[in-house]
Every structure is written in structure tokens, then in C-alpha cells.
Amino acid sequence: MDDGTYLAILVLGVVLVAVDAAIIYRSGLRYLVRSYADPASAKSMARLVTTLFSIAVLGVLLLITATDIGEGDGVQAIALRLGIVLILIAVAHAITIKVLTRMRDRLDTENKTKQHYGDPSTRDVPDVPPQSTVRRNVTG
């Protein structure tokens, strides 16, 4: 693969990853903001998940561009590698959606528990003195 083809694949792949990362961030933020009491926490989590997605997919993109997969001429090589990149971005996107859904479900469950039982951090719990340990001699 010549340098022009290599650079074209890298540039197109980075653009695709950046566009999908922006979609994940915006959608993920709206998805999580309903579950987090603090919007700044939702923003932080959406940013972390988006960063993880971007780093993982960019790493795979670099591996794909460096691997010899038996391509033809320049355009055919670009099409083949970008097809692989698109499939991997789709898989990574699906995994990211699953992660965001698990996070939101866990937060929703936690919020419902707090509503039902009250927030344990604000409840007055009487101090209970430590109980002594009683040792028994067991004879056999």
C-alpha cells in the first residue's frame, strides 16, 4: 500500500471515528442526564465513555491500516479497509450503547431505591455500641 492510500484511510477513518464519537457524546449526555441528579456528573460520564470509545476505535483503526490484508489498487484498498473500519465502528457503537444503558439502568434503580427507602446518607441512625465476642470452649 502506498503512502497516499495509507494517509487517505487514516484521515477518513479518523473523521468517521470523530463523527461517531460526537454522536455518542451528545446522545449519551441526553441519555444520562435524566438519571444523574447532577448534570455535571452526567456530562463527565458521557465524556469518559466517549473517550474510551474513541481511543479503542482509533487503536483498531491503526491496526487495520498497518495490517496487510491483500488489497488491490488504491481505491479498492481504501474501500476494503474502510468497510472493515465501518463494521468495527458499528460494533464499538453498539457496545457503547450497551454500557450507557447499563449505567442508566443502575442509576434509575438506585434513585428508585432512595425514593422508596429514603437516602441512607441523610437518615439518623443511632449509634450501636460494638458487641463483644464471646468465646466458647468446645470440648470434643
Secondary structure in CASP SS format (residue, H / E / C, confidence):
PFRMAT SS
TARGET T0000
AUTHOR 0000-0000-0000
METHOD secondary structure of the structure
MODEL  1
M C 1.00
D C 1.00
D H 1.00
G H 1.00
T H 1.00
Y H 1.00
L H 1.00
A H 1.00
I H 1.00
L H 1.00
V H 1.00
L H 1.00
G H 1.00
V H 1.00
V H 1.00
L H 1.00
V H 1.00
A H 1.00
V H 1.00
D H 1.00
A H 1.00
A H 1.00
I H 1.00
I H 1.00
Y H 1.00
R H 1.00
S H 1.00
G H 1.00
L H 1.00
R H 1.00
Y H 1.00
L H 1.00
V H 1.00
R C 1.00
S C 1.00
Y C 1.00
A C 1.00
D C 1.00
P H 1.00
A H 1.00
S H 1.00
A H 1.00
K H 1.00
S H 1.00
M H 1.00
A H 1.00
R H 1.00
L H 1.00
V H 1.00
T H 1.00
T H 1.00
L H 1.00
F H 1.00
S H 1.00
I H 1.00
A H 1.00
V H 1.00
L H 1.00
G H 1.00
V H 1.00
L H 1.00
L H 1.00
L H 1.00
I H 1.00
T H 1.00
A H 1.00
T C 1.00
D C 1.00
I C 1.00
G C 1.00
E C 1.00
G C 1.00
D C 1.00
G H 1.00
V H 1.00
Q H 1.00
A H 1.00
I H 1.00
A H 1.00
L H 1.00
R H 1.00
L H 1.00
G H 1.00
I H 1.00
V H 1.00
L H 1.00
I H 1.00
L H 1.00
I H 1.00
A H 1.00
V H 1.00
A H 1.00
H H 1.00
A H 1.00
I H 1.00
T H 1.00
I H 1.00
K H 1.00
V H 1.00
L H 1.00
T H 1.00
R H 1.00
M H 1.00
R H 1.00
D H 1.00
R H 1.00
L H 1.00
D H 1.00
T H 1.00
E H 1.00
N H 1.00
K H 1.00
T H 1.00
K H 1.00
Q H 1.00
H H 1.00
Y H 1.00
G C 1.00
D C 1.00
P C 1.00
S C 1.00
T C 1.00
R C 1.00
D C 1.00
V C 1.00
P C 1.00
D C 1.00
V C 1.00
P C 1.00
P C 1.00
Q C 1.00
S C 1.00
T C 1.00
V C 1.00
R C 1.00
R C 1.00
N C 1.00
V C 1.00
T C 1.00
G C 1.00
END
